[in-house]
């Protein structure tokens, strides 16, 4: 079993991940805050998303969304003290639409 943390900055925010790899399976706990669109007053409010993504051999099996919160629960500075950094795992809903929703093998 191996663990690492990863992060990806986006134009309107970013995402932090904790990735656990065991055999052919990858378990990705993610937490993101991004700004998309504008509200009626012209503001760009933050939208939060958290969840668990499971991959098998690089193939996306499931993505379970947790209830939205008003604050990120993964503190990237804290996890950096406990595990090495590694590769970000792209998934559905994050990044350019042309990118596949799967990760490295």
PEJO-V566756 format. One record per residue. N is the residue number from 1. PSI is psi as a letter, one per 30 degrees, with the letter a starting at -180 (none if undefined). OMEGA is omega as a letter, one per 40 degrees, with the letter a starting at -180 (NA if undefined). NEAR is the number of other C-alpha atoms within 10 Angstrom. Layout:
n->N psi->PSI omega->OMEGA near->NEAR
n->N psi->PSI omega->OMEGA near->NEAR
//
This chain:
n->1 psi->k omega->i near->8
n->2 psi->k omega->i near->11
n->3 psi->k omega->i near->17
n->4 psi->l omega->i near->19
n->5 psi->l omega->a near->23
n->6 psi->l omega->i near->20
n->7 psi->l omega->i near->19
n->8 psi->k omega->i near->16
n->9 psi->k omega->i near->13
n->10 psi->l omega->a near->14
n->11 psi->e omega->a near->9
n->12 psi->g omega->a near->14
n->13 psi->b omega->a near->15
n->14 psi->a omega->a near->17
n->15 psi->k omega->i near->22
n->16 psi->k omega->a near->24
n->17 psi->l omega->i near->28
n->18 psi->k omega->a near->23
n->19 psi->k omega->i near->24
n->20 psi->k omega->i near->17
n->21 psi->k omega->i near->16
n->22 psi->j omega->a near->12
n->23 psi->b omega->a near->10
n->24 psi->f omega->a near->11
n->25 psi->k omega->i near->17
n->26 psi->k omega->i near->25
n->27 psi->k omega->a near->19
n->28 psi->j omega->i near->25
n->29 psi->k omega->a near->20
n->30 psi->l omega->a near->24
n->31 psi->k omega->a near->25
n->32 psi->l omega->i near->25
n->33 psi->j omega->a near->22
n->34 psi->l omega->i near->19
n->35 psi->j omega->i near->16
n->36 psi->k omega->i near->14
n->37 psi->a omega->i near->11
n->38 psi->k omega->i near->11
n->39 psi->a omega->a near->9
n->40 psi->f omega->i near->6
n->41 psi->g omega->i near->6
n->42 psi->g omega->i near->8
n->43 psi->l omega->i near->11
n->44 psi->i omega->a near->14
n->45 psi->l omega->i near->14
n->46 psi->k omega->i near->16
n->47 psi->k omega->a near->15
n->48 psi->k omega->i near->19
n->49 psi->k omega->i near->19
n->50 psi->l omega->i near->22
n->51 psi->a omega->i near->16
n->52 psi->k omega->i near->17
n->53 psi->k omega->i near->20
n->54 psi->k omega->i near->19
n->55 psi->k omega->i near->19
n->56 psi->j omega->a near->17
n->57 psi->h omega->i near->14
n->58 psi->f omega->i near->16
n->59 psi->k omega->a near->16
n->60 psi->k omega->i near->17
n->61 psi->e omega->a near->13
n->62 psi->l omega->i near->12
n->63 psi->j omega->a near->16
n->64 psi->j omega->a near->11
n->65 psi->k omega->i near->14
n->66 psi->l omega->i near->12
n->67 psi->k omega->a near->9
n->68 psi->k omega->i near->14
n->69 psi->l omega->i near->13
n->70 psi->f omega->a near->10
n->71 psi->k omega->i near->11
n->72 psi->k omega->a near->17
n->73 psi->f omega->i near->12
n->74 psi->j omega->i near->18
n->75 psi->j omega->a near->11
n->76 psi->e omega->i near->16
n->77 psi->e omega->i near->8
n->78 psi->e omega->a near->9
n->79 psi->f omega->i near->17
n->80 psi->f omega->i near->13
n->81 psi->f omega->a near->9
n->82 psi->f omega->a near->11
n->83 psi->l omega->a near->13
n->84 psi->l omega->i near->12
n->85 psi->l omega->a near->17
n->86 psi->a omega->a near->14
n->87 psi->k omega->i near->14
n->88 psi->k omega->i near->19
n->89 psi->j omega->i near->22
n->90 psi->k omega->i near->16
n->91 psi->l omega->a near->16
n->92 psi->k omega->i near->14
n->93 psi->f omega->a near->8
n->94 psi->k omega->i near->16
n->95 psi->l omega->a near->16
n->96 psi->k omega->a near->9
n->97 psi->f omega->a near->9
n->98 psi->f omega->a near->6
n->99 psi->k omega->i near->12
n->100 psi->l omega->a near->11
n->101 psi->h omega->i near->16
n->102 psi->l omega->a near->17
n->103 psi->a omega->i near->17
n->104 psi->l omega->i near->10
n->105 psi->none omega->NA near->9
//
